[in-house]
Amino acid sequence: MKNFIPDNVSKYDNVYDVLKERGFIEQVTDEDAVRKLLTNEKIKFYIGFDPTADCLHVGHFMQVIIMMYMQKFGHTPVVLLGGGTGMVGDPSGRTDMRKVMDVETIDENCRQFKKLFDKFLDFDDEWKYEGNEGVYKPGHENKTPDPGKAISVNNANWLRPLNYVEFVREVGTHFNVNNMLRAECFKQRMVDGLSFFEFNYMLMQSYDFTVMARDFGVKMEFGGNDQWSNIIGGIDLARKMCDKEVYGMTFSLLTNSEGKKMGKTANGALWLSPERTSPYEFFQYWRNVADADVDKCLRMLTFLPMDEVKRLSSLEGAEINHAKEVLAFEVTKLVHGEAEAQKALDGARAAFAGGASTDNIPTTEVAAADFGGEGKGLVSLIKELGLVPSNGEGFRTIEQGGLSINGDKVTDPKLKVTADMFKDGEILIQKGKKKFVKVVMK
């Protein structure tokens, strides 16, 4: 059993109260009924993940953490991989249409997603969905999932084989277009244009919920707050098509104190794979969050007891940096393991305070020949290292006093980096207060 969550994470013994205490819950279809359901039964619930990339990012991780809480309290997470819905793409929260992917890419992305879920959830891999043969014919599971285990299913099983006319006759007749157009996910797209292709997405997601409620007893759908309209659609369809009473709950999106989504870096999304975002870069992101965001991040992204969350969040002045260090360590430990979290912590302390070893600071090897003679232009070098996006930005950074080499501020934007500037074959380049790269000559 993967034991990420300590028993003392909360004083409550109902997962609903735990999630509410941590600040996750945004909307619930029937709060009293849901709380009672989660108290009296161990249920199957699902969260859907469309395979828009070959890796999960921090936006997904919020949903993973919620599944971990549910599993901790004895419920069965159903990870729905969107091999069918991913062929269309969810318009919710989007200002443009998603890139259409081919089937091979979608299937490979689903496989990569499942590998990452295996790190955080215990699965019953012997369980499988034995598919239906169209809209009218129920399918079934091959067995009841082992108690306390998660299961994974791909909606390609029931969406890809569908006959379109049969689908719109049996499913489309239950949807009122006027009501659909009032949904927030569609409303914000009406100005720039919403394709009919995407308009089908709500029907597909609603059908997902209906199939799983009918065929293997899923009772709740969870999702980010942008999924509310799709979840309501599924609840209505399950009632109309198969007389099933099911429920929905949405969660706060991970946004900062200014209302902007967190998890975006200069290099794009903050990925959970070390190949896409290094553990050091991942650590640094959380170490550098705004003071106002520390409480929310500690509550939602760590499993520290609430008393400790409150204590750390109440720190002020320079002491808040300790809370940020704890946050960064705990989140990095959860995603990359304790050893990588410790390396990142040591590297950050070395870079910022001159203590400990610099071994764990991101390192780039360069050819010694590039630094012979007159050397190499510093601006060209920092652009190659990814510290600046352009030469112009490099010149501006130096002119504004934002660049240091081995702790000394650079004032000459035309400086050439030569071999004799390397100490024991290394130099440490720092941009601003937060970005460090160790350059090693080979």
KOLMARLUM-243640 format. One record per residue (C-alpha): residue in three letters; x, y, z. Coordinates in steps of 0.2 Angstrom, whole numbers, plus 5000, padded with zeros to 4 digits. Layout:
alaXYZ/...
***
This chain:
met500050005000/lys500750174995/asn500750275011/phe500950455007/ile499550525019/pro499950505038/asp498550455049/asn498650625058/val498350725042/ser496650775050/lys495550765065/tyr494050715054/asp493650535049/asn492450585035/val493450625019/tyr492150755014/asp492650855030/val494450825026/leu494350895009/lys493251045015/glu494551085028/arg495951085016/gly494951205005/phe494751094990/ile492851094988/glu492051224977/gln490351154972/val489351004976/thr487650944968/asp486950904985/glu488050935000/asp487050845013/ala486750685002/val488550684997/arg489250695015/lys488050555020/leu488550455005/leu490450465009/thr490050435028/asn489050275025/glu489750195010/lys491350155001/ile491050214984/lys491750214966/phe492050394960/tyr492950454944/ile494050594937/gly494350604919/phe496050644911/asp496150684893/pro497850634886/thr498350804879/ala500250774882/asp501250624886/cys501550684904/leu500450754919/his500750924925/val500351014941/gly498651054936/his498250874935/phe499150844952/met497750924962/gln496550794955/val497850654959/ile497950724977/ile496050714979/met496050534973/met497450494986/tyr496350565000/met494850464994/gln495850304993/lys496550345010/phe494850345017/gly494350185009/his493450234993/thr493850174975/pro494650294963/val494250264945/val495550344934/leu494650374917/leu495950394903/gly495150494889/gly495650394874/gly493950434866/thr493550614872/gly495450654869/met494950634850/val493850794852/gly494550894866/asp493650984880/pro493251164876/ser493051204895/gly494151344900/arg494851364883/thr494951524871/asp495451414856/met495151244849/arg496351104855/lys497551034843/val496850874835/met497950724839/asp498050554829/val497550394837/glu499250334840/thr499850484849/ile498250484860/asp498550294865/glu500350324869/asn499950474880/cys498650364889/arg499950234892/gln501150374899/phe499850444910/lys499450274918/lys501350254922/leu501250414932/phe499650374941/asp500450204947/lys501750314957/phe500350384968/leu498850264968/asp498750074972/phe497849994957/asp496949824955/asp497749794938/glu496749624937/trp495149724936/lys494549774919/tyr492949834910/glu492149714898/gly491449834885/asn489749854879/glu489149834861/gly488350004858/val487250134867/tyr485850014871/lys486849864878/pro487649874895/gly489349814898/his490149754915/glu491649734925/asn492549574926/lys492649574945/thr492349684960/pro493949794963/asp494949734978/pro494549844993/gly495550004994/lys496249984977/ala496050104962/ile495550054945/ser495850124928/val494750124912/asn494850204895/asn493350284887/ala493950234870/asn493150064875/trp491350144873/leu491650304863/arg492650244848/pro491550104842/leu489950214843/asn488750234828/tyr488450424826/val486650414822/glu486250294836/phe487250404848/val486250564844/arg484650474844/glu484850394861/val485950524869/gly485750684860/thr483850684862/his484150714881/phe485050884878/asn484251054876/val485351164865/asn484751324873/asn485351254890/met486951194883/leu487351374876/arg487051444893/ala488451334901/glu489951434906/cys491151314896/phe490251364880/lys489751544884/gln491551614884/arg491851534867/met490351604858/val491251764853/asp492751684845/gly491751534838/leu491451364844/ser491551224832/phe490151084831/phe491550964833/glu491851034851/phe490051054854/asn489850864855/tyr491050854870/met489750884883/leu488750734877/met490250624877/gln490850664894/ser489050644900/tyr488950484892/asp490550424901/phe489750454918/thr488150364912/val489050214906/met490150194922/ala488650224933/arg487650094924/asp488949964921/phe490049964936/gly489150074949/val490150234949/lys489250354960/met490150524959/glu491150624946/phe492450744952/gly493350884942/gly494051054942/asn492851194944/asp492851224925/gln491951054924/trp490351094932/ser489251104917/asn489950934910/ile489650854927/ile487850914928/gly487550854910/gly488150674916/ile487050674931/asp485550724921/leu485950594908/ala486150454920/arg484450484928/lys483550494911/met484450354902/cys484550224916/asp483750294932/lys485350314942/glu485550434956/val487350504955/tyr488250654961/gly489550784957/met490850884966/thr492051014959/phe493651084966/ser494551244966/leu495851264952/leu497651294959/thr497751484957/asn498851614965/ser498251764975/glu497951864959/gly496851734952/lys498051664939/lys498351474936/met499951414945/gly501151294938/lys501751394923/thr503551424921/ala504651524908/asn504851354900/gly503051314899/ala502051194911/leu502751124927/trp502850944923/leu502850794935/ser504150704925/pro505950734929/glu506450724911/arg505250874907/thr505450974923/ser507050944934/pro506750904952/tyr507851064956/glu506751174944/phe505151094952/phe505851134970/gln506251314965/tyr504551344958/trp503751314975/arg505151394985/asn504851554976/val502951564977/ala502251734983/asp501951755002/ala500151765000/asp500051584991/val500951495005/asp499451445015/lys498451385000/cys499951274993/leu500351195010/arg498451155012/met498251084995/leu499851014989/thr500550935005/phe499950815018/leu500550905033/pro499250915047/met498251075047/asp498951135064/glu500651135056/val499951215040/lys499251355050/arg500851375060/leu501951385045/ser500651505036/ser500651625050/leu502551655049/glu502951835044/gly504451935037/ala506051835033/glu505351685043/ile504051645029/asn505551585018/his505651435030/ala503751395026/lys504151405008/glu505651295010/val504551165019/leu503251185005/ala504551154991/phe505351005000/glu503650925004/val502950944986/thr504550884978/lys504650734990/leu502950684985/val503250694966/his505050644965/gly505450554981/glu506450614997/ala508150594990/glu507850704975/ala506950834987/gln508550834998/lys509650864983/ala508651004977/leu508551084995/asp510451064996/gly510751144979/ala509551284983/arg510351325000/ala512051324992/ala511551434978/phe510651564989/ala511751555005/gly513451494999/gly513251345010/ala513251155007/ser513751084990/thr513351154973/asp513250984966/asn511350984964/ile511251154955/pro510751124937/thr512351094927/thr512751124908/glu514351054900/val515251164888/ala516651134876/ala518351214882/ala518751264865/asp517351394865/phe518251484878/gly519951494872/gly520751654865/glu519651804866/gly518251684874/lys516351684871/gly515151834872/leu514251824889/val512551864881/ser512751724869/leu513151604883/ile511651654894/lys510451634879/glu511151464875/leu510951414893/gly509051464893/leu509251604906/val508651734893/pro507551714878/ser508551834866/asn510151934865/gly509152094868/glu508452024884/gly510251974889/phe510952144886/arg509552224897/thr509752104911/ile511652144912/glu511352334911/gln510052324925/gly511252234936/gly510352064936/leu511751944931/ser513251884942/ile514651764939/asn515351674954/gly514451794965/asp515151954956/lys513952064948/val514252094929/thr514252274923/asp514952254905/pro513652184893/lys515052154880/leu516052044892/lys516851894885/val516951734895/thr518651654895/ala519451494901/asp520351574915/met518651634923/phe518251454927/lys518751394944/asp519151214944/gly518351204927/glu516651284934/ile515751444934/leu514151484943/ile513051604933/gln511551684942/lys510151784934/gly509051884947/lys508851804964/lys508151634958/lys508951564943/phe510651474944/val511651374931/lys513251294935/val514351284919/val515651154918/met517051154905/lys517450984897/
***
